[in-house]
Amino acid sequence: MPRITPNLWFDTQGQEAAEFYVSVFPNSKIRNISYYGEEGPGKAGTVLTVDFVLDGQGYLAINGGPQFTFDEAVSFAIDCADQAEIDYYWDKLSEGGEEGPCGWLKDRYGLSWQVVPAAMAELMADPDQSRAQRAMKAMFGMKKLDIAALRAAADEA
């Protein structure tokens, strides 16, 4: 089966971003860095691409220039096992970025992330739809998601 590798377009911060992401996620590393040559289009000797891995998933950062920027049409979801993981990833990734609603944030590079509890899917798929709706309503009032508050909202009678 072919591998699918997300390619992330940066102006010039690809290496900086890759180093940041590798510092946040376990089992992560930078595999290779390539550089522009004399033929360009970037300045010879500057970073062209950074091949890196975040917890087993390969990514490629491309320093392609300012023509394209990230938007919310593409985001990466982090399924967190517990509140400690939510707090860790939320704090690390939102630093220098922007907090959004419902567990969404933009990091300092403008890349969108969804920091969510793995239990969220269970809550949303609850056979008791009123329970699921109460959890969803609670989620809409949050920025960083709070598992205990979501469960409490679902359990309200």
Secondary structure by P-SEA (a helix, b strand, c coil): cbbbbbbbbbccaaaaaaaaaaaccccccccbbbbbccccccccccccbbbbbcccbbbbbbcccccccccccbbbbbbcccaaaaaaaaaaaacccccccccbbbccccbbbbbcccaaaaaaaccaaaaaaaaaaaaaacccccaaaaaaaaacc
